Amino acid sequence: MGTVSIEDFQKLDIRVAKVVKADQLKGSNKLIQLTLDLGQGQRTVVAGIAETHKAEQLVGKNLVILANLAPRKLMGVTSEGMVLAAEQGGNVYLLTADGNPPAGAKVI
């Protein structure tokens, strides 16, 4: 895998987001629609994690997201970011924040 410059990395806006609401997206076995609190407002993010996570268990969690990803429409819903996760051997591990940082805290 190639390397990136510090300038490229600094373009990423990675933040802590609190899950306010989570629902399985109708018509999809893989997608969950999340309403996230970023401290200065809420946004919708669609994540392909329904095969490994139950929507109702995500509410209240502090997830780490890429907040400045260009919006993209998935199954008719505009997703305004990306939930960050690790994957190995079919297991998906959502990145969460240690402790209880406020919604919107910037990952540095």
C-alpha positions in Angstrom: 0.0 0.0 0.0 1.3 3.5 -0.9 1.9 6.3 1.5 0.2 9.7 1.8 1.6 13.0 2.7 0.7 14.7 6.0 -1.0 17.4 3.9 -3.3 14.8 2.3 -4.1 13.3 5.7 -4.9 16.7 7.1 -7.7 17.1 4.5 -9.6 14.3 6.3 -12.2 15.5 8.8 -12.4 12.5 11.2 -14.8 13.1 14.1 -16.7 11.4 16.9 -20.4 11.1 16.3 -23.1 9.9 18.7 -25.7 7.6 17.2 -29.1 9.2 17.8 -31.2 6.8 15.7 -30.5 3.7 13.6 -32.8 1.8 11.3 -32.3 -1.1 8.8 -32.7 0.5 5.4 -35.9 -0.9 3.8 -35.1 -3.1 0.8 -31.5 -3.8 1.9 -30.0 -6.6 3.9 -26.7 -4.8 4.3 -27.5 -1.1 4.9 -28.3 0.7 8.2 -29.4 4.3 8.1 -27.9 6.2 11.0 -28.8 9.7 12.4 -25.6 11.0 14.0 -25.1 13.9 16.3 -21.9 15.8 15.4 -22.2 18.4 18.2 -23.3 21.2 15.9 -26.1 19.4 14.2 -27.2 16.0 12.9 -26.6 14.2 9.7 -27.5 11.0 8.0 -25.0 8.3 7.2 -25.7 5.0 5.5 -23.4 2.2 6.5 -23.1 -1.3 5.1 -22.9 -3.0 8.5 -26.4 -4.7 8.9 -25.0 -8.2 8.4 -22.7 -7.8 11.4 -24.5 -5.3 13.6 -28.1 -4.8 14.8 -29.4 -1.2 14.3 -31.0 -1.0 17.8 -27.7 -1.8 19.5 -26.0 1.1 17.8 -28.1 3.9 19.4 -26.1 5.8 22.0 -22.7 4.6 20.7 -19.9 7.0 19.9 -18.6 6.1 16.5 -15.7 7.5 14.5 -16.7 8.8 11.1 -15.2 10.5 8.1 -17.2 13.7 8.2 -16.1 15.4 5.0 -16.7 12.6 2.5 -18.7 13.9 -0.5 -22.4 13.0 -0.1 -23.6 10.0 -2.0 -27.1 8.6 -2.6 -27.6 4.9 -1.5 -31.0 3.3 -2.1 -32.6 6.7 -2.3 -31.0 8.1 0.9 -28.2 10.7 0.9 -25.3 9.5 3.0 -23.2 12.4 4.4 -20.1 10.7 5.7 -18.6 7.2 6.4 -18.5 5.1 9.5 -15.0 3.9 10.0 -14.5 0.2 10.8 -11.9 -2.6 10.7 -12.6 -5.9 9.0 -10.9 -9.2 9.3 -12.1 -12.7 8.5 -15.7 -11.5 7.9 -15.8 -9.7 11.3 -16.5 -6.0 11.3 -15.3 -3.9 14.2 -16.7 -0.4 14.4 -14.2 2.3 15.5 -15.3 3.9 18.7 -13.9 6.6 20.9 -12.3 5.8 24.3 -14.0 7.4 27.3 -16.9 9.7 26.5 -15.8 12.5 24.2 -18.4 15.0 23.1 -20.1 14.6 19.8 -18.2 16.3 17.1 -14.8 16.0 18.8 -12.1 16.0 16.1 -9.8 13.0 15.8 -6.2 14.3 15.8 
